Amino acid sequence: MKRICLLLFVTFIVIGCSVSKIQTEELIIESPVVDSVAIDTISIHPVVFTEHLGESEITVATPVKWNGKLLILAHGLRPVESELSSFFSTDDPFYSKLIENGWLIGSTSYRRNGVILNEAIEDIESLRKYLVERFGNPAETYLLGTSMGASICTLIAEYPDLPYTAVLAIGLPQISFLRNNGLDYSYEPKIPILFISNRSEVEAPTEYFSKSNQSEKKPAFWTIDRDGHCLVNSAEITQAFKALLYYVEINEIEFERDGTIEISHAKSMAEFKDGKAIAEVLAIHPSYGNFNTTFTTDDLEKLGIAKNTYFQVGCRDRFFRIYYGTTYSDVAQGFWIAFAGAEGTLRIARNFANAAQSLRCHTGDNIYIKALPESERNIQPYIIPGTEVVDLGILAWNQLLERDVLASIETSQKALQLDPDMLWIKMNLAHAYLVANRYNDAVKIYRQNIGKHVFKESFYFEDMVLEDLDKLEDKGLNIIHFDKIRRMMKK
């Protein structure tokens, strides 16, 4: 479960900004670009391959007959401890229709997770050059970036000599994020950019749009009239992408507009039994672990579960308290959050943590939801007490993952001087002691906190320890004492 992250990025993490599954035939798009970019259907079964390119993983979807157009995807921020993944779903209506119409699509994991900007640009360039070498020069090369990926693609659009055609940037994060990492925009894009953002996240694209109004290629900015982060459906993305193609073709676009396309309300498929609603896990994101379900908002209403309250979600013998909100950042990092996706069904997630792994559910499994007793429904999400403590906690965890153990100990101790009650930072310190072979110091912290609730009764200390040890092992920190601590936590 870990770590408290900057609020600006908590959202992408979990989401990956995945788009909704709806029928492409339902799209109603009035842009004249539809005819000019239409291509006879070639294949509905793309050839997809994944391989390594340098330090990155890449995934490429190829049509049977290439139309000479290339789309490269740039994903958002991912937890440092996650596996590198370049996966994208070719079942998504937006991607599948492009491939069916002859587009080549490529995606890169980048060489590492976490905040990555300049190196991500290099990895995207490496992917483009690889595709050129393997398939030939494309007539046009488009970029689609989500969250941090939107920042990356916007930076690329400002380069004067790179052979990209245009950018679709979804969910551009706060510009302060870029500046905090030593970069800034020039506000002089050399190629067309179309920004799409939910109404709750318009500050960054609005600033870019206003400052680049006199640029060589004026960007466009469309708002999606729903709260969230990258909470857009396939119809909205398809509409925007076609408008971007039209902008490239005849230099015309609606620079500002509402890009919302509401779809028909999802029909409930839940079974109601013993005070619970039971439904299915539809799809799990391979990097973030959030998942879509067949629950609808009507199902929650029928159970008496109101917005901005807690309820219970479970799978077999596992269950957790979860907040019914609007988007990932409604809760602190690690907490459970449920909200209606752009397609009207319920999405289950943990903020910057893997919900499917914690619930031990898989695609196709049945899960249940039920209302909590009245007294437990209105506990507010955990509020982060101070940015300095948060930053130190994140730093200590990342130092441990990078095997800078002594620095991790020092950073954790400094954080606990500022707030001695931060149990997750005590946990960081215990882990660092363990890796540093200070077994007795680590055990003292572990034993003192077994059975304690973490984050206002949302999690148990020992569950978090077990989860952390797995993550540390995944990163090659396989310490002989780990199994002893596991046995202690499972008693």
C-alpha positions, 0 to 999 in steps of 0.5 A: 500500500504505500506511499503518500504521494503528491496530490497532483499525481495520486490520481493517475497512478491508479487510473492509468487514465484508461478509457471506457469500453463502449460500442464504437457504432454509437459515436455521433461525430459531426466533424467533416474529418470523418470522411477524409480520414476514413479507410476501408476496414482491413482487419479486426484482429491486430498482431500484437507483440511485446519485447524489450528495447534497451531498458524499456518494454514496448508493445506494438499493435500492427494492422494487416495493412499499414496506412502509414500512420503511427500513434505512440502512447505515453502513460502516466505516473506509476508507482516505483515498485510496480513492474514495468509494463507497456500494455494497452488494451487493443479491445478498447474501441478507440484503439481497436478502430484505429488498428482496424483502419490501418494504424500502427500503435506503439507504447513504451513502459519507459526505462523506469517507473516513478517521475520520469520526464527527459528520460521518457522523451528519450524512450519515446524517441527510441520507440519511434526510431525502432518502429521506423527501422522495422516498418518504414517511415510513417506519413504522420506520427501522433502522440497520445499522452495521459497525466504525466504522459500529457506533460511529456508529450507537450514537452515533445511538441515544443521541440523544433526538430522532432518528426511528430505531427500532433499531440492529444494530451489528456489530463495535463497535470499541474504545471508546478509538477514540471517546475518542481522537477527542474523543467518548464514549458516554453509555451511555443508548441511547434505542432498542434496540441489538443488538451482534454481535461475534466472540469475539476482539473482545468487549471494547467491546460487553461494556463498553457492555452492562454500563454501559448495563444500567439504561438506558431501552432495555437493549441486547443482545449476541450473540457469534459463536464464531469469531475475526475482525472482522465475520466473520459470515455472512448467516444470523447477520445475518438471525437477529439482525435478526429478533430486533431486529424482535421486540425492537421489536415486543414488547419481548423479546429474548435479551440475551446469547447465542451467535449463531453459525450454522455452515453446511455445509463449502464444497466444493472447486472447485480444480484441482491442477496442478504443485504449485499449486491453481487456483481463481476470484475470486468477488467483489471489494469495490469499496472495500477490494479484498479478495476471496473465492475458491472455495478452501477450507481443505481445498485449503490442507491438501492443499498442505501449507499450515498455519495461521500460515505463509506461502504464495504467491498469484498471478495470471498473472505477478504473485505475492506472499507471503501469510500464512495467518491468522485476520483482517486484523490478523494482519499489518502494514498493507499485508501480504497476509493469507488466512483462511477467511471465515464461509462456509468459503471463502478470503478474500484481502486486504491489510491497509489496501490493495487486494489485487485491484489489486495482483494485477491480478485481476478477478471470474471470473479464475483465481488460484493458491496454492502452498506456499513452501519450508520455510525461507520459511514461518515468517517472522512478520508485521512488528511495528510498533516503536512507536506514536509512529513509526506515528502520525507516519508516518500523519500525514505521509502524510495531510498530503501527501494534504491538500497540506500538503507542508511539514508532511508533510516536517517530520513525516517527518523527525521520524519518521526521527529516531526510527527512521531505518530505516523505509523507508516513511517515507523513501518519504513524505519522498521523495514530499513532496520531489517535490511540493515541487519538491525534485526532487534531494532526492527522487531521492536517496532513490528511487535509494538504495532501488531493489531493497531489500525492504520489510517483510521481503521482502514488497514491493519499494521500487519497487513501493510507489513506483509504487503511491503515485504512482498514489494521489497522482495520484488525489487531484489531486497530478499533478506533472510529475516523477511520470513521470520517477520512474515510468521510474526505478522501472520500469528 
